[in-house]
């Protein structure tokens, strides 16, 4: 497998009043193309900060993030925006859909800056809505959709421009367990098609769908588990993280 993402000694320090808060204390790891990784850990462990850094949204204080051979934070801000559009799809816990736009219009948003005709945008958006099981609800507004359907629209929006990487922040956090399982099966299906997925989650039940779990504590990677779903059933292997 090819390493798609390399994180090298990434540190993030925030100014807080007269002091400083270290959100990440120098983390290093690699994610292979086609991996499905869960970021686990208690609140304040650095998961969301790390996800935002991986998403080219939050420059680290020190260290480097290299994605597909590109040193992300050496890019100028406008080039970094182009990089995000080409490489990364975001899925958020609260969906972040535009309330006055229909499902298909929400999905079309990432295509607005690309060189597609309006008809091509419609066709691509319709295609991905069908892929996530909402081909018959293109004209619905977000408030006419269930929570699970809104999450599917958010996933469709994340994949419409065909990025190789999906970053998901607590994608099942506001859903009931049955709907959450449906969303995780959808992510698993997308991963099997080749998408690399990195997901922040508190839900240990989601581990049965992922290939690896990175456990964070106090801004560090505490351990890495391969095949964590099997581990929860008493098999598999747990790997201590040597770079702590």
C-alpha positions in Angstrom: 0.0 0.0 0.0 1.1 3.6 -0.7 1.3 6.2 2.1 -1.2 8.9 1.0 -0.8 11.0 4.2 2.4 11.6 6.2 2.2 13.6 9.5 5.6 14.5 10.8 6.1 15.9 14.3 3.0 18.0 14.2 2.5 20.4 17.1 -0.3 22.9 17.7 -0.1 25.5 20.4 -2.9 28.0 21.0 -2.6 31.3 22.8 -4.9 31.5 25.8 -5.0 34.7 27.7 -1.5 35.1 29.1 -0.6 31.5 28.6 -0.5 28.8 26.0 -2.5 25.6 25.4 -0.8 22.7 23.6 -3.5 20.9 21.6 -1.0 18.5 19.8 2.4 17.7 21.3 4.3 16.4 18.3 2.5 13.6 16.5 3.8 11.5 13.6 2.0 8.8 11.7 1.2 7.7 8.1 -2.1 6.8 6.5 -2.2 4.5 3.5 -4.2 5.0 0.4 -7.6 3.2 0.9 -7.3 3.2 4.7 -10.3 3.8 7.0 -9.1 5.3 10.3 -11.0 6.2 13.4 -9.5 8.9 15.7 -10.6 8.0 19.2 -10.0 9.6 22.6 -11.6 11.8 25.3 -12.7 15.3 24.8 -9.7 17.7 24.6 -7.3 15.0 23.4 -6.6 16.8 20.2 -8.8 14.8 17.7 -10.7 17.7 16.1 -7.5 19.8 16.0 -5.7 17.0 14.2 -8.6 16.6 11.8 -8.6 20.3 10.9 -4.9 20.2 10.3 -5.3 17.2 8.0 -8.0 19.1 6.2 -5.6 21.9 5.3 -7.7 24.3 7.5 -5.4 24.9 10.5 -1.7 25.4 10.1 0.4 23.5 12.7 2.7 25.5 15.0 5.5 23.0 14.1 5.8 20.0 11.9 4.6 19.0 8.4 1.7 17.4 6.7 2.4 15.8 3.3 -0.5 14.5 1.3 0.1 12.7 -2.0 3.6 14.1 -1.9 2.5 17.7 -1.5 3.7 19.6 1.7 0.3 21.1 2.4 1.3 24.0 4.6 4.1 25.1 2.3 1.3 26.1 -0.2 0.1 29.7 -0.3 -3.4 30.1 1.1 -5.1 30.3 -2.3 -3.3 27.2 -3.5 -4.2 25.5 -0.3 -7.9 26.2 -1.0 -7.5 24.6 -4.5 -5.8 21.7 -2.8 -8.7 21.2 -0.4 -11.2 21.3 -3.3 -9.3 18.6 -5.2 -8.3 16.3 -2.4 -10.6 16.5 0.6 -14.4 16.1 1.3 -15.7 17.1 4.7 -18.6 15.6 6.6 -19.7 17.3 9.8 -21.7 16.1 12.8 -24.3 18.9 12.4 -24.5 18.4 8.6 -24.0 22.1 7.8 -26.5 22.1 5.0 -27.8 25.4 3.6 -31.5 25.4 4.9 -33.0 27.3 1.9 -31.3 25.1 -0.7 -32.7 21.8 -1.8 -30.7 18.5 -1.4 -29.4 18.6 -5.0 -28.5 22.4 -4.7 -26.6 21.6 -1.4 -24.7 18.8 -3.2 -23.9 21.1 -6.2 -22.1 23.7 -4.0 -18.6 22.2 -4.3 -18.9 22.2 -8.0 -19.6 25.9 -8.3 -15.9 26.8 -8.4 -15.1 24.1 -11.0 -15.5 24.2 -14.7 -18.8 22.4 -15.1 -21.8 23.6 -16.9 -25.0 23.9 -14.8 -26.4 20.8 -16.5 -23.2 18.9 -15.7 -23.4 20.0 -12.1 -27.0 18.8 -11.9 -26.1 15.4 -13.4 -23.2 14.9 -11.1 -25.2 15.9 -8.0 -28.1 13.7 -9.0 -25.7 10.7 -9.5 -24.2 11.0 -6.1 -27.6 11.4 -4.4 -28.6 8.2 -6.1 -25.4 6.6 -4.8 -26.3 7.5 -1.2 -29.9 6.3 -1.7 -31.6 9.7 -2.0 -32.2 9.9 -5.8 -35.9 10.4 -5.1 -35.5 13.3 -2.7 -33.4 15.8 -4.7 -35.9 18.6 -4.4 -36.4 18.3 -0.6 -35.2 21.1 1.7 -33.1 20.0 4.7 -36.0 20.5 7.1 -38.0 18.0 5.0 -35.4 15.3 5.5 -34.7 13.1 8.5 -31.4 13.3 10.3 -30.0 10.3 8.5 -31.1 11.7 5.2 -29.5 15.0 5.9 -26.2 13.2 6.8 -26.5 11.3 3.4 -26.8 14.7 1.7 -23.7 15.9 3.5 -21.8 12.8 2.4 -23.0 13.3 -1.2 -21.7 16.8 -1.1 -18.4 15.6 0.3 -17.9 13.1 -2.6 -19.4 15.0 -5.5 -16.1 16.4 -6.7 -14.5 12.9 -6.3 -11.8 13.7 -3.7 -9.5 10.8 -2.6 -9.9 11.7 1.1 -13.0 12.1 3.3 -12.7 13.7 6.7 -15.6 13.1 9.0 -16.1 14.7 12.4 -18.5 12.6 14.6 -20.7 11.7 11.6 -23.0 9.5 13.7 -23.0 11.7 16.8 -26.4 13.2 16.4 -28.1 10.0 15.0 -29.9 7.2 16.6 -28.1 3.8 16.7 -29.9 2.3 13.7 -29.4 5.3 11.5 -25.8 5.5 12.6 -25.2 1.9 11.5 -26.7 2.8 8.1 -24.3 5.7 7.8 -21.3 3.6 8.8 -22.2 1.0 6.2 -22.3 3.7 3.6 -18.8 4.9 4.7 -17.6 1.3 4.5 -19.0 1.0 1.0 -17.2 4.2 -0.1 -14.0 3.0 1.5 -14.3 -0.3 -0.4 -14.5 1.7 -3.6 -11.1 3.3 -2.8 -11.8 6.4 -0.7 -9.5 7.0 2.2 -11.6 8.0 5.2 -10.5 9.5 8.5 -13.2 9.8 11.1 -13.4 11.3 14.6 -15.7 9.3 16.7 -16.6 8.6 20.4 -18.7 5.6 19.5 -16.8 2.4 20.0 -19.5 0.5 18.0 -18.1 2.3 14.9 -14.8 0.5 15.3 -16.3 -2.6 13.7 -16.3 -0.7 10.3 -12.8 0.7 10.3 -9.4 -0.7 9.5 -7.4 1.1 12.1 -8.0 3.1 15.2 -5.6 5.9 16.5 -6.2 6.6 20.2 -5.3 10.1 21.4 -4.7 11.4 24.8 -3.3 14.8 25.9 -2.3 15.8 22.4 -0.4 12.6 21.7 -1.1 9.3 19.9 -1.4 6.9 22.8 -1.7 3.7 20.7 -2.7 2.4 17.3 -4.9 -0.7 16.8 -5.2 -2.6 13.5 -8.6 -4.3 12.8 -10.1 -2.8 16.1 -13.5 -4.5 15.4 -11.8 -7.9 15.8 -9.9 -6.7 18.8 -13.1 -5.9 20.6 -14.1 -9.6 20.1 -10.8 -10.8 21.6 -8.6 -11.2 18.5 -6.3 -9.2 16.3 -3.3 -7.2 17.3 -2.7 -4.0 19.3 0.3 -1.9 18.4 1.9 0.5 20.8 2.9 3.7 19.1 6.7 4.0 19.2 6.7 7.7 18.4 4.9 8.9 21.5 
